[in-house]
Amino acid sequence: MIRPPERVVREFIRRINRRDLEGMTRLMSERHALIDSLGRRIAGSRDTLLAAWTGYFAMVPDYAIKPKATFTRENTVIVIGTASGSYVPVKNGLSVGTWSTPATWRAIVRRGHVTEWQVYADNEPIRVLMRQTPPVPSS
């Protein structure tokens, strides 16, 4: 039995909040697409998306989605809430600080799998932390 789209999306968010890459991958379709808040599209195999999420979780290890409202129409689910986390530059591995921003996510679900995951958010809160990151001294 195929689960309703809203249930699939809620489970996907739970997996994201747990940084459960294996569970997230199981919920992605074979031709999943991730569209970030800058409009960049990452599409392809589950391995491609696994690599993208792995990189993001390295930079924002405690990334969290806090849904406040969910709207569903057929196979499209809209989630409104807050995204938050800390910023950890890969170059030094230490947290620079935390950020939070209102956000919306649009998911397309087909046959019990997320085929498209799009984020709409203001990136300025994490950009502020990125600008505060001291440069790595050259050797």
C-alpha positions as CSV (number, residue, x, y, z in Angstrom):
1,M,0.0,0.0,0.0
2,I,1.3,3.4,-1.0
3,R,1.4,6.0,1.8
4,P,-0.4,9.4,1.3
5,P,2.0,12.2,0.1
6,E,1.7,14.2,3.4
7,R,2.8,11.1,5.4
8,V,5.8,10.6,3.1
9,V,6.8,14.2,3.5
10,R,6.5,14.2,7.3
11,E,8.6,11.0,7.4
12,F,11.2,12.7,5.1
13,I,11.4,15.7,7.4
14,R,11.8,13.3,10.5
15,R,14.7,11.6,8.6
16,I,16.3,15.0,7.7
17,N,16.1,16.2,11.4
18,R,17.8,12.9,12.5
19,R,20.4,13.2,9.8
20,D,19.3,9.7,8.8
21,L,20.8,9.6,5.3
22,E,19.9,6.0,4.7
23,G,16.3,6.6,5.6
24,M,16.2,9.7,3.5
25,T,17.6,7.8,0.5
26,R,14.9,5.1,0.9
27,L,12.2,7.8,0.6
28,M,13.7,9.4,-2.5
29,S,12.6,8.3,-5.9
30,E,15.2,6.9,-8.3
31,R,15.2,10.2,-10.2
32,H,15.0,12.6,-7.2
33,A,15.7,16.3,-7.6
34,L,16.7,18.7,-4.9
35,I,16.3,22.4,-5.6
36,D,18.0,24.7,-3.0
37,S,16.9,28.1,-2.0
38,L,19.2,29.7,-4.6
39,G,17.4,27.7,-7.3
40,R,20.2,25.3,-8.0
41,R,18.9,21.9,-9.0
42,I,20.7,18.8,-8.0
43,A,19.2,15.8,-9.7
44,G,20.2,12.3,-10.5
45,S,20.7,9.0,-8.7
46,R,20.2,8.5,-5.0
47,D,23.9,8.4,-4.6
48,T,24.2,11.9,-6.1
49,L,21.7,13.2,-3.7
50,L,23.2,11.3,-0.8
51,A,26.5,13.1,-1.5
52,A,24.8,16.5,-1.6
53,W,23.0,15.9,1.7
54,T,26.2,14.5,3.3
55,G,28.1,17.7,2.3
56,Y,25.3,19.9,3.7
57,F,25.1,18.0,7.0
58,A,28.9,18.5,7.3
59,M,28.4,22.2,7.0
60,V,25.2,22.4,9.1
61,P,25.4,19.3,11.4
62,D,22.3,20.0,13.4
63,Y,20.1,21.3,10.5
64,A,16.4,21.1,11.6
65,I,13.1,21.7,9.9
66,K,10.3,22.8,12.3
67,P,7.0,22.5,10.4
68,K,4.1,24.9,11.4
69,A,1.6,24.2,8.6
70,T,1.2,21.6,5.9
71,F,-0.9,21.9,2.8
72,T,-1.5,19.0,0.3
73,R,-3.1,19.0,-3.1
74,E,-2.9,15.7,-5.0
75,N,0.8,14.8,-5.0
76,T,2.2,18.2,-4.0
77,V,2.9,19.0,-0.4
78,I,3.8,22.5,0.9
79,V,5.3,22.8,4.3
80,I,5.7,26.2,6.1
81,G,7.9,26.5,9.1
82,T,11.4,27.3,10.2
83,A,14.9,26.0,9.2
84,S,17.7,26.3,11.7
85,G,21.1,25.0,12.5
86,S,24.7,25.9,13.3
87,Y,27.3,26.7,10.7
88,V,30.5,24.7,10.7
89,P,33.1,25.7,8.1
90,V,34.7,22.6,6.6
91,K,38.1,24.3,6.7
92,N,38.3,24.4,10.5
93,G,35.4,22.1,11.8
94,L,34.4,24.5,14.6
95,S,30.9,26.0,14.9
96,V,30.8,29.7,14.1
97,G,27.3,30.1,15.5
98,T,23.6,29.3,14.9
99,W,21.0,30.6,12.5
100,S,17.3,30.4,12.0
101,T,15.0,31.5,9.2
102,P,11.4,31.2,8.1
103,A,11.2,28.7,5.2
104,T,8.8,26.8,3.0
105,W,9.4,23.5,1.3
106,R,7.6,22.1,-1.7
107,A,7.6,18.3,-2.2
108,I,6.3,16.3,-5.1
109,V,5.5,12.7,-4.1
110,R,4.9,9.9,-6.5
111,R,4.3,6.2,-5.6
112,G,5.4,6.8,-2.0
113,H,8.7,8.5,-2.8
114,V,9.8,12.1,-2.9
115,T,10.6,13.0,-6.5
116,E,11.3,16.7,-5.9
117,W,12.3,18.6,-2.8
118,Q,12.5,22.4,-3.1
119,V,13.5,24.9,-0.4
120,Y,12.4,28.5,-0.3
121,A,14.3,30.4,2.4
122,D,16.3,33.5,3.0
123,N,19.9,32.5,3.2
124,E,21.1,35.7,4.9
125,P,21.2,34.3,8.4
126,I,23.7,31.7,7.5
127,R,25.6,34.1,5.1
128,V,26.2,36.4,8.1
129,L,27.9,33.5,9.9
130,M,29.9,32.6,6.7
131,R,31.2,36.2,6.6
132,Q,32.3,36.0,10.2
133,T,34.4,32.9,9.5
134,P,38.1,33.8,9.9
135,P,40.2,32.9,6.9
136,V,42.4,29.8,7.2
137,P,46.1,30.9,7.5
138,S,48.1,29.8,4.5
139,S,51.2,27.8,5.1
